[in-house]
Amino acid sequence: MGALLWLLIPLTVGLTAGIWAWGTGRRTAGPPDRGTFDDLDRYQRMRTVLGNH
């Protein structure tokens, strides 16, 4: 019986996560990110600044 209780933990967590995702509207992926190059530029600047220290 103890082993069955351990199986209930991941089942409960999975169901809770599914209900949360459904409730927050994360049913499908969002539109593609259009600011990819802006993100890349920001990442490169961050790497440059952190690389100098």
Secondary structure, DSSP 8 states (H G I E B T S, - for coil): -HHHHHHHHHHHHHHHHHHHHHHTT-SS-----S-HHHHHHHHHHHHHHHHT-
